[in-house]
């Protein structure tokens, strides 16, 4: 079972806003705001696995994904240092 499935099962009464294509980069949910938390490192890995160069993946993620505000359920982006 992946992290997203576990979160949805444990929080069946919550609605979560997901970032398309990054399900495997979800590392948790904020217990206060009830927003999904994504690993920056794992998001980069997803993009690189899809064929992007690391520099391009970082730029794409920063500009097109992380800096997009889509309402109060906008996901949290964790700058992890793994």
N, CA, C and O atoms as a Tinker XYZ file with bonds, in Angstrom:
   328  protein
     1  N      0.850000   -1.172000    0.000000    73     2
     2  CA     0.000000    0.000000    0.000000    64     1     3
     3  C      0.898000    1.238000    0.000000    63     2     4     5
     4  O      1.877000    1.304000    0.743000    81     3
     5  N      0.557000    2.214000   -0.838000    73     3     6
     6  CA     1.384000    3.419000   -0.872000    64     5     7
     7  C      0.891000    4.467000    0.120000    63     6     8     9
     8  O     -0.187000    4.330000    0.698000    81     7
     9  N      1.679000    5.498000    0.309000    73     7    10
    10  CA     1.384000    6.521000    1.312000    64     9    11
    11  C      0.052000    7.203000    1.044000    63    10    12    13
    12  O     -0.721000    7.416000    1.977000    81    11
    13  N     -0.236000    7.551000   -0.202000    73    11    14
    14  CA    -1.490000    8.229000   -0.525000    64    13    15
    15  C     -2.684000    7.360000   -0.162000    63    14    16    17
    16  O     -3.652000    7.854000    0.416000    81    15
    17  N     -2.632000    6.087000   -0.489000    73    15    18
    18  CA    -3.733000    5.176000   -0.170000    64    17    19
    19  C     -3.954000    5.121000    1.341000    63    18    20    21
    20  O     -5.091000    5.162000    1.809000    81    19
    21  N     -2.877000    5.028000    2.089000    73    19    22
    22  CA    -2.972000    5.003000    3.553000    64    21    23
    23  C     -3.597000    6.290000    4.089000    63    22    24    25
    24  O     -4.451000    6.248000    4.975000    81    23
    25  N     -3.171000    7.425000    3.552000    73    23    26
    26  CA    -3.700000    8.712000    4.003000    64    25    27
    27  C     -5.184000    8.798000    3.727000    63    26    28    29
    28  O     -5.949000    9.216000    4.596000    81    27
    29  N     -5.607000    8.411000    2.540000    73    27    30
    30  CA    -7.022000    8.476000    2.183000    64    29    31
    31  C     -7.841000    7.536000    3.061000    63    30    32    33
    32  O     -8.929000    7.899000    3.508000    81    31
    33  N     -7.332000    6.336000    3.310000    73    31    34
    34  CA    -8.048000    5.390000    4.163000    64    33    35
    35  C     -8.151000    5.896000    5.601000    63    34    36    37
    36  O     -9.188000    5.733000    6.243000    81    35
    37  N     -7.087000    6.504000    6.104000    73    35    38
    38  CA    -7.087000    7.008000    7.477000    64    37    39
    39  C     -7.875000    8.303000    7.636000    63    38    40    41
    40  O     -8.275000    8.657000    8.745000    81    39
    41  N     -8.097000    9.005000    6.535000    73    39    42
    42  CA    -8.782000   10.306000    6.568000    64    41    43
    43  C     -9.928000   10.322000    5.563000    63    42    44    45
    44  O    -10.044000   11.240000    4.752000    81    43
    45  N    -10.757000    9.310000    5.625000    73    43    46
    46  CA   -11.818000    9.124000    4.626000    64    45    47
    47  C    -12.791000   10.294000    4.526000    63    46    48    49
    48  O    -13.449000   10.458000    3.498000    81    47
    49  N    -12.895000   11.103000    5.564000    73    47    50
    50  CA   -13.818000   12.229000    5.559000    64    49    51
    51  C    -13.183000   13.531000    5.067000    63    50    52    53
    52  O    -13.844000   14.569000    5.037000    81    51
    53  N    -11.920000   13.482000    4.687000    73    51    54
    54  CA   -11.193000   14.671000    4.221000    64    53    55
    55  C    -11.099000   14.684000    2.697000    63    54    56    57
    56  O    -11.081000   13.637000    2.050000    81    55
    57  N    -11.041000   15.889000    2.144000    73    55    58
    58  CA   -10.748000   16.061000    0.722000    64    57    59
    59  C     -9.330000   16.589000    0.610000    63    58    60    61
    60  O     -8.955000   17.543000    1.291000    81    59
    61  N     -8.544000   15.961000   -0.255000    73    59    62
    62  CA    -7.158000   16.378000   -0.445000    64    61    63
    63  C     -6.965000   16.861000   -1.873000    63    62    64    65
    64  O     -7.543000   16.314000   -2.811000    81    63
    65  N     -6.150000   17.885000   -2.022000    73    63    66
    66  CA    -5.785000   18.389000   -3.334000    64    65    67
    67  C     -4.434000   17.789000   -3.690000    63    66    68    69
    68  O     -3.450000   17.987000   -2.978000    81    67
    69  N     -4.395000   17.054000   -4.797000    73    67    70
    70  CA    -3.168000   16.386000   -5.214000    64    69    71
    71  C     -2.503000   17.132000   -6.358000    63    70    72    73
    72  O     -3.161000   17.813000   -7.144000    81    71
    73  N     -1.188000   16.991000   -6.434000    73    71    74
    74  CA    -0.413000   17.496000   -7.569000    64    73    75
    75  C     -0.321000   16.344000   -8.570000    63    74    76    77
    76  O      0.244000   15.296000   -8.260000    81    75
    77  N     -0.866000   16.532000   -9.751000    73    75    78
    78  CA    -0.905000   15.472000  -10.760000    64    77    79
    79  C      0.481000   14.924000  -11.072000    63    78    80    81
    80  O      1.422000   15.671000  -11.338000    81    79
    81  N      0.579000   13.600000  -11.033000    73    79    82
    82  CA     1.807000   12.933000  -11.414000    64    81    83
    83  C      2.824000   12.739000  -10.310000    63    82    84    85
    84  O      3.887000   12.162000  -10.539000    81    83
    85  N      2.511000   13.216000   -9.107000    73    83    86
    86  CA     3.486000   13.150000   -8.021000    64    85    87
    87  C      3.006000   12.309000   -6.832000    63    86    88    89
    88  O      3.474000   12.511000   -5.711000    81    87
    89  N      2.095000   11.384000   -7.057000    73    87    90
    90  CA     1.563000   10.573000   -5.957000    64    89    91
    91  C      2.658000    9.854000   -5.175000    63    90    92    93
    92  O      2.581000    9.747000   -3.951000    81    91
    93  N      3.669000    9.366000   -5.872000    73    91    94
    94  CA     4.723000    8.625000   -5.173000    64    93    95
    95  C      5.663000    9.526000   -4.370000    63    94    96    97
    96  O      6.535000    9.034000   -3.653000    81    95
    97  N      5.488000   10.831000   -4.489000    73    95    98
    98  CA     6.318000   11.772000   -3.731000    64    97    99
    99  C      5.619000   12.272000   -2.465000    63    98   100   101
   100  O      6.164000   13.110000   -1.747000    81    99
   101  N      4.416000   11.762000   -2.188000    73    99   102
   102  CA     3.695000   12.156000   -0.979000    64   101   103
   103  C      4.341000   11.478000    0.219000    63   102   104   105
   104  O      4.566000   10.267000    0.225000    81   103
   105  N      4.634000   12.285000    1.231000    73   103   106
   106  CA     5.276000   11.730000    2.429000    64   105   107
   107  C      4.413000   11.861000    3.678000    63   106   108   109
   108  O      4.771000   11.338000    4.733000    81   107
   109  N      3.286000   12.550000    3.571000    73   107   110
   110  CA     2.432000   12.673000    4.743000    64   109   111
   111  C      1.325000   13.680000    4.558000    63   110   112   113
   112  O      1.054000   14.152000    3.454000    81   111
   113  N      0.689000   13.997000    5.680000    73   111   114
   114  CA    -0.398000   14.971000    5.700000    64   113   115
   115  C     -0.218000   15.837000    6.947000    63   114   116   117
   116  O      0.134000   15.332000    8.013000    81   115
   117  N     -0.457000   17.125000    6.811000    73   115   118
   118  CA    -0.344000   18.048000    7.937000    64   117   119
   119  C     -1.520000   17.821000    8.888000    63   118   120   121
   120  O     -2.676000   17.846000    8.468000    81   119
   121  N     -1.224000   17.602000   10.157000    73   119   122
   122  CA    -2.296000   17.316000   11.106000    64   121   123
   123  C     -3.126000   18.553000   11.449000    63   122   124   125
   124  O     -4.213000   18.420000   12.012000    81   123
   125  N     -2.650000   19.727000   11.130000    73   123   126
   126  CA    -3.402000   20.945000   11.417000    64   125   127
   127  C     -4.219000   21.392000   10.206000    63   126   128   129
   128  O     -5.434000   21.567000   10.305000    81   127
   129  N     -3.562000   21.576000    9.072000    73   127   130
   130  CA    -4.256000   22.098000    7.884000    64   129   131
   131  C     -4.894000   21.016000    7.031000    63   130   132   133
   132  O     -5.691000   21.313000    6.140000    81   131
   133  N     -4.547000   19.752000    7.299000    73   131   134
   134  CA    -5.076000   18.606000    6.547000    64   133   135
   135  C     -4.711000   18.704000    5.061000    63   134   136   137
   136  O     -5.515000   18.364000    4.193000    81   135
   137  N     -3.498000   19.170000    4.780000    73   135   138
   138  CA    -2.993000   19.248000    3.409000    64   137   139
   139  C     -1.932000   18.174000    3.209000    63   138   140   141
   140  O     -1.203000   17.822000    4.135000    81   139
   141  N     -1.859000   17.661000    1.982000    73   139   142
   142  CA    -0.842000   16.672000    1.659000    64   141   143
   143  C      0.539000   17.312000    1.695000    63   142   144   145
   144  O      0.697000   18.495000    1.392000    81   143
   145  N      1.525000   16.524000    2.067000    73   143   146
   146  CA     2.908000   16.983000    2.103000    64   145   147
   147  C      3.713000   16.170000    1.093000    63   146   148   149
   148  O      3.707000   14.939000    1.117000    81   147
   149  N      4.403000   16.881000    0.210000    73   147   150
   150  CA     5.226000   16.254000   -0.823000    64   149   151
   151  C      6.700000   16.477000   -0.539000    63   150   152   153
   152  O      7.098000   17.541000   -0.066000    81   151
   153  N      7.502000   15.471000   -0.829000    73   151   154
   154  CA     8.952000   15.568000   -0.722000    64   153   155
   155  C      9.500000   16.227000   -1.984000    63   154   156   157
   156  O      9.261000   15.743000   -3.091000    81   155
   157  N     10.220000   17.310000   -1.826000    73   155   158
   158  CA    10.854000   17.987000   -2.961000    64   157   159
   159  C     11.805000   17.026000   -3.678000    63   158   160   161
   160  O     11.817000   16.958000   -4.907000    81   159
   161  N     12.596000   16.288000   -2.906000    73   159   162
   162  CA    13.551000   15.335000   -3.474000    64   161   163
   163  C     12.853000   14.268000   -4.304000    63   162   164   165
   164  O     13.303000   13.941000   -5.402000    81   163
   165  N     11.754000   13.723000   -3.786000    73   163   166
   166  CA    11.037000   12.674000   -4.524000    64   165   167
   167  C     10.330000   13.233000   -5.758000    63   166   168   169
   168  O     10.190000   12.532000   -6.760000    81   167
   169  N      9.885000   14.487000   -5.693000    73   167   170
   170  CA     9.278000   15.106000   -6.878000    64   169   171
   171  C     10.305000   15.243000   -7.998000    63   170   172   173
   172  O     10.003000   14.982000   -9.162000    81   171
   173  N     11.518000   15.655000   -7.638000    73   171   174
   174  CA    12.592000   15.750000   -8.626000    64   173   175
   175  C     12.861000   14.376000   -9.222000    63   174   176   177
   176  O     13.049000   14.245000  -10.431000    81   175
   177  N     12.879000   13.353000   -8.376000    73   175   178
   178  CA    13.112000   11.987000   -8.842000    64   177   179
   179  C     12.028000   11.563000   -9.836000    63   178   180   181
   180  O     12.338000   10.935000  -10.849000    81   179
   181  N     10.774000   11.893000   -9.565000    73   179   182
   182  CA     9.674000   11.559000  -10.476000    64   181   183
   183  C      9.939000   12.174000  -11.849000    63   182   184   185
   184  O      9.820000   11.496000  -12.869000    81   183
   185  N     10.295000   13.450000  -11.871000    73   183   186
   186  CA    10.527000   14.135000  -13.143000    64   185   187
   187  C     11.744000   13.581000  -13.883000    63   186   188   189
   188  O     11.719000   13.445000  -15.106000    81   187
   189  N     12.799000   13.265000  -13.149000    73   187   190
   190  CA    13.996000   12.690000  -13.765000    64   189   191
   191  C     13.675000   11.304000  -14.326000    63   190   192   193
   192  O     14.128000   10.953000  -15.416000    81   191
   193  N     12.897000   10.521000  -13.585000    73   191   194
   194  CA    12.494000    9.192000  -14.064000    64   193   195
   195  C     11.646000    9.278000  -15.332000    63   194   196   197
   196  O     11.597000    8.334000  -16.121000    81   195
   197  N     10.978000   10.419000  -15.519000    73   195   198
   198  CA    10.176000   10.634000  -16.727000    64   197   199
   199  C     11.020000   11.160000  -17.887000    63   198   200   201
   200  O     10.507000   11.356000  -18.989000    81   199
   201  N     12.313000   11.390000  -17.643000    73   199   202
   202  CA    13.203000   11.779000  -18.730000    64   201   203
   203  C     13.784000   13.178000  -18.670000    63   202   204   205
   204  O     14.557000   13.554000  -19.551000    81   203
   205  N     13.439000   13.952000  -17.668000    73   203   206
   206  CA    13.994000   15.303000  -17.559000    64   205   207
   207  C     15.407000   15.255000  -16.978000    63   206   208   209
   208  O     15.750000   14.355000  -16.212000    81   207
   209  N     16.206000   16.228000  -17.354000    73   207   210
   210  CA    17.495000   16.426000  -16.712000    64   209   211
   211  C     17.234000   17.034000  -15.333000    63   210   212   213
   212  O     16.216000   17.696000  -15.129000    81   211
   213  N     18.144000   16.814000  -14.395000    73   211   214
   214  CA    17.941000   17.277000  -13.018000    64   213   215
   215  C     17.700000   18.785000  -12.956000    63   214   216   217
   216  O     16.774000   19.233000  -12.280000    81   215
   217  N     18.513000   19.564000  -13.645000    73   215   218
   218  CA    18.366000   21.024000  -13.624000    64   217   219
   219  C     17.006000   21.434000  -14.172000    63   218   220   221
   220  O     16.351000   22.312000  -13.612000    81   219
   221  N     16.580000   20.806000  -15.260000    73   219   222
   222  CA    15.272000   21.112000  -15.839000    64   221   223
   223  C     14.147000   20.702000  -14.900000    63   222   224   225
   224  O     13.138000   21.401000  -14.796000    81   223
   225  N     14.312000   19.582000  -14.222000    73   223   226
   226  CA    13.300000   19.102000  -13.287000    64   225   227
   227  C     13.144000   20.081000  -12.117000    63   226   228   229
   228  O     12.027000   20.384000  -11.697000    81   227
   229  N     14.260000   20.563000  -11.604000    73   227   230
   230  CA    14.217000   21.525000  -10.494000    64   229   231
   231  C     13.527000   22.808000  -10.935000    63   230   232   233
   232  O     12.686000   23.348000  -10.217000    81   231
   233  N     13.882000   23.288000  -12.107000    73   231   234
   234  CA    13.273000   24.520000  -12.624000    64   233   235
   235  C     11.780000   24.337000  -12.867000    63   234   236   237
   236  O     10.979000   25.195000  -12.494000    81   235
   237  N     11.404000   23.230000  -13.488000    73   235   238
   238  CA     9.988000   22.956000  -13.769000    64   237   239
   239  C      9.197000   22.861000  -12.468000    63   238   240   241
   240  O      8.133000   23.466000  -12.336000    81   239
   241  N      9.715000   22.105000  -11.516000    73   239   242
   242  CA     9.022000   21.931000  -10.245000    64   241   243
   243  C      8.868000   23.272000   -9.526000    63   242   244   245
   244  O      7.792000   23.587000   -9.019000    81   243
   245  N      9.929000   24.047000   -9.486000    73   243   246
   246  CA     9.887000   25.331000   -8.787000    64   245   247
   247  C      8.921000   26.312000   -9.439000    63   246   248   249
   248  O      8.122000   26.950000   -8.754000    81   247
   249  N      8.994000   26.428000  -10.731000    73   247   250
   250  CA     8.203000   27.435000  -11.435000    64   249   251
   251  C      6.755000   27.012000  -11.656000    63   250   252   253
   252  O      5.839000   27.805000  -11.438000    81   251
   253  N      6.542000   25.780000  -12.084000    73   251   254
   254  CA     5.207000   25.346000  -12.505000    64   253   255
   255  C      4.392000   24.618000  -11.442000    63   254   256   257
   256  O      3.172000   24.508000  -11.568000    81   255
   257  N      5.037000   24.129000  -10.417000    73   255   258
   258  CA     4.309000   23.316000   -9.450000    64   257   259
   259  C      4.311000   23.967000   -8.063000    63   258   260   261
   260  O      3.252000   24.327000   -7.550000    81   259
   261  N      5.464000   24.116000   -7.469000    73   259   262
   262  CA     5.551000   24.590000   -6.090000    64   261   263
   263  C      5.013000   26.006000   -5.918000    63   262   264   265
   264  O      4.361000   26.294000   -4.914000    81   263
   265  N      5.267000   26.878000   -6.857000    73   263   266
   266  CA     4.830000   28.268000   -6.727000    64   265   267
   267  C      3.390000   28.506000   -7.171000    63   266   268   269
   268  O      2.951000   29.653000   -7.258000    81   267
   269  N      2.658000   27.442000   -7.450000    73   267   270
   270  CA     1.254000   27.577000   -7.839000    64   269   271
   271  C      0.367000   27.489000   -6.605000    63   270   272   273
   272  O      0.399000   26.496000   -5.879000    81   271
   273  N     -0.412000   28.516000   -6.374000    73   271   274
   274  CA    -1.388000   28.503000   -5.278000    64   273   275
   275  C     -2.743000   28.155000   -5.871000    63   274   276   277
   276  O     -3.223000   28.828000   -6.783000    81   275
   277  N     -3.351000   27.107000   -5.354000    73   275   278
   278  CA    -4.640000   26.663000   -5.904000    64   277   279
   279  C     -5.709000   26.574000   -4.816000    63   278   280   281
   280  O     -6.605000   25.732000   -4.881000    81   279
   281  N     -5.606000   27.436000   -3.834000    73   279   282
   282  CA    -6.609000   27.486000   -2.777000    64   281   283
   283  C     -6.084000   26.986000   -1.446000    63   282   284   285
   284  O     -4.910000   26.643000   -1.302000    81   283
   285  N     -6.983000   26.955000   -0.483000    73   283   286
   286  CA    -6.581000   26.633000    0.889000    64   285   287
   287  C     -6.066000   25.208000    1.070000    63   286   288   289
   288  O     -5.420000   24.918000    2.076000    81   287
   289  N     -6.333000   24.324000    0.134000    73   287   290
   290  CA    -5.845000   22.943000    0.214000    64   289   291
   291  C     -4.584000   22.728000   -0.631000    63   290   292   293
   292  O     -4.201000   21.588000   -0.895000    81   291
   293  N     -3.932000   23.834000   -1.057000    73   291   294
   294  CA    -2.673000   23.714000   -1.807000    64   293   295
   295  C     -1.705000   22.847000   -1.010000    63   294   296   297
   296  O     -1.501000   23.085000    0.181000    81   295
   297  N     -1.110000   21.850000   -1.649000    73   295   298
   298  CA    -0.186000   20.962000   -0.928000    64   297   299
   299  C      0.997000   21.703000   -0.319000    63   298   300   301
   300  O      1.336000   22.819000   -0.714000    81   299
   301  N      1.604000   21.051000    0.645000    73   299   302
   302  CA     2.811000   21.549000    1.298000    64   301   303
   303  C      4.004000   20.864000    0.632000    63   302   304   305
   304  O      3.987000   19.657000    0.392000    81   303
   305  N      5.028000   21.644000    0.341000    73   303   306
   306  CA     6.230000   21.118000   -0.315000    64   305   307
   307  C      7.365000   21.121000    0.691000    63   306   308   309
   308  O      7.829000   22.182000    1.108000    81   307
   309  N      7.808000   19.947000    1.078000    73   307   310
   310  CA     8.853000   19.787000    2.073000    64   309   311
   311  C     10.228000   19.770000    1.404000    63   310   312   313
   312  O     10.508000   18.926000    0.552000    81   311
   313  N     11.076000   20.712000    1.804000    73   311   314
   314  CA    12.451000   20.754000    1.307000    64   313   315
   315  C     13.273000   19.797000    2.164000    63   314   316   317
   316  O     13.965000   20.212000    3.094000    81   315
   317  N     13.186000   18.527000    1.839000    73   315   318
   318  CA    13.893000   17.505000    2.598000    64   317   319
   319  C     15.334000   17.404000    2.121000    63   318   320   321
   320  O     15.649000   17.763000    0.986000    81   319
   321  N     16.190000   16.922000    2.979000    73   319   322
   322  CA    17.616000   16.864000    2.659000    64   321   323
   323  C     18.130000   15.436000    2.733000    63   322   324   325
   324  O     19.053000   15.124000    3.485000    81   323
   325  N     17.506000   14.574000    1.932000    73   323   326
   326  CA    17.920000   13.164000    1.884000    64   325   327
   327  C     18.994000   12.954000    0.851000    63   326   328
   328  O     19.465000   11.831000    0.670000    81   327
